[in-house]
Structures are given as C-alpha cells and as structure tokens.
Amino acid sequence: MLFRIILFLIGSGSGALVAHRLLLNPLASAAIGILAGCLITILAILSEKLASRIPFRVLAGGVIGASLGLLIGVGLDHAILRQLFPSTSAEATVQYPLISLVFRALITYIGLALGIYRGESFDFGELKRIIMGGPRDTSLKILDTSVIIDGRIADILETGFLEGTMLLPQFVLKELQHIADSSDALKRNRGRRGLDILHKIQKMADVKVEFVERDFPDVREVDGKLIQLGKALSAKIITNDYNLNKVAELQGVTVLNINELANAIKPVVLPGEIMRVHVMKEGKEYGQGVAYLDDGTMVVVDDASRVIGQNVEVSVTSVLQTTAGRMIFGRLRENGEPR
C-alpha cells in the first residue's frame, strides 16, 4: 500500500512538472499534469493487478517474444521499408513515419502473441541448465495421479530402490485437488490420501521432488499431457494405470508400473508346495474356497467350501499370472501327504 501511495505521488508530481513546462498557464498546467499523472498511476496499478494473475512463464514468454519482435521489426524496417522511401522524397516525411510505426507494432504484436502461446509450455528449468552449463538429469521420473493415490510409491522411495528426481506436474496436482474437492465421499477420500502421500514424499530427506509448471494446452487428457511431458524431458512415467502404460509404450515413453513391480517381487510358488492359508469365502465354482496371502494374492482351493473360516494346509496345483496379478490354485492337503 505504501509503495502505491509513493507511486501515486511521484506520478502526479511528474505529470504536473511536465505540464508546467509545456503550458503557460500555471493553474491549468498543474491540474492537467496531476490528472494525467493520476491516470498513468491508475493504469500502472491495474497492470500490476493483471500481471499478478498471469503465470510467470506466460508473462516471461510475452516479454521475450515482444522484445524479439521489436528487434526484428526495427531490423526489417531499416532493411526494407527505409529503401522504399528515400530520404529526399516527400513520402519519407509524411507516409514513412506512420507506416514504420504500424509495421513495428505489428511485428511486435506477433512476437508477443507467439511468446505468450509458447510460454505456457516452455521449460525455464531447461533454459537455466543450458545457460549454467549443467548436465542434463537423465533419471527424471514423473509421478502419475493414480500412483500417488495408490500410496505404495512412498514406501518404495523410502527404501531407496528408486533414484533420481521425482517430477510432479502442476496438472497432476490440479487433478488431485479436484478429486479431493469432489462431492463424492469415496473420491474425496482418495484425493486427500493422494495429497497426504505427497506431503510424506516431500518430507523424505533422500528424495528430490520438483514441481513442473510446464503444460500442454492443446492436450485435454491428463494421460496425454504426461506422455508429452515424458517425451519433452526424456523422463520415465511411474504409474499403475494399465491403459496409460500401453499408450506410453506405443509412443516410445518408458513406463515404470508399480503393479508389475509388485508382481515381480512376490515369492515364487511352485506346484506341489504346501502353504497354510485362512479360507475366507466360497469361490465361483461349486465347492471352491477362496483365501488370500499377506500380499493380497488370491488362493483358490478345491473342495474347501466346507472349511470356510478355518486355517488349513493347501497343496499348490498351479499358478496363473494375469495382467491384474497372480492367482494360485490348490487343493486341501490330505493326511499323511508329505510336506
């Protein structure tokens, strides 16, 4: 507030001083000067308000684009327009100034528009790296919305098995916030869980997390934005979304699927092995019972519907690996059967 008051006083005083030098009437010059200074100050404050609502990358892109446009406009003006209006001709003093002004303004506007448009997707972090001469980080990993809500990524990062920088795009954060603000209780809880997982990851001392403001306005779906960002940064996408996994692989983006990792580290079970399980419910087929291992693997046991609610020993008959996970089939261990 104090800064704006000072700006207002400076603008009014400067306007009065300029008007005093241009006009002979002191009273009129003071009034007109103060009014002009006030209007300029008000425009400056409105511009400040408007600029505060514009993302920095858009503002910076517009400034850079307008500056380059002005430089190109001046160069083309001197190289082309100046040659069309010789300094000795009457047109040079009448038409040339107006045409030159319009031409420069047009080129500057084109530069401004292109700068704003490209500024939304420009990576200023990459520009900083190029200027500073630092090496490009080749171990960038983008966190997907689904893998954040899932939560297992936090445990994996805590163990130190994943290295590199974890990137969190702003459009993913917005999607999480949208889910957390949902009117549906289940979605709202999932969104809030995702935000809690992010806070947990940020507090990990050995994990580097960076927010990425880069966006792709032409792409509507978040999955498409993730793929485009992965291409632009040569980064891997961490997800547990099967469809995103397949689409990204088709477009040449490396994906780290948490579900595939979970399936890969499950203990190997071979036919003939004996395991002890707790039969919880009936299966789809007649007489079947269903149990679950500690890691969530389903165990389908033949002729086990009669022992629901009991702990029994099961002999493994086969193991089926599916895209959704692994299923173990077995039968009740008979008395006297070797372990």
PyMOL commands that set and color helices and strands:
alter all, ss='L'
color gray80, all
select helices_A, chain A and resi 2-22+26-53+56-84+90-94+96-119+124-132+145-150+152-159+170-180+185-202+222-233+242-250+258-264+305-307
alter helices_A, ss='H'
color red, helices_A
select strands_A, chain A and resi 140-143+165-169+208-212+236-239+255-257+274-282+289-292+298-302+311-322+325-332
alter strands_A, ss='S'
color yellow, strands_A
deselect
rebuild
show_as cartoon
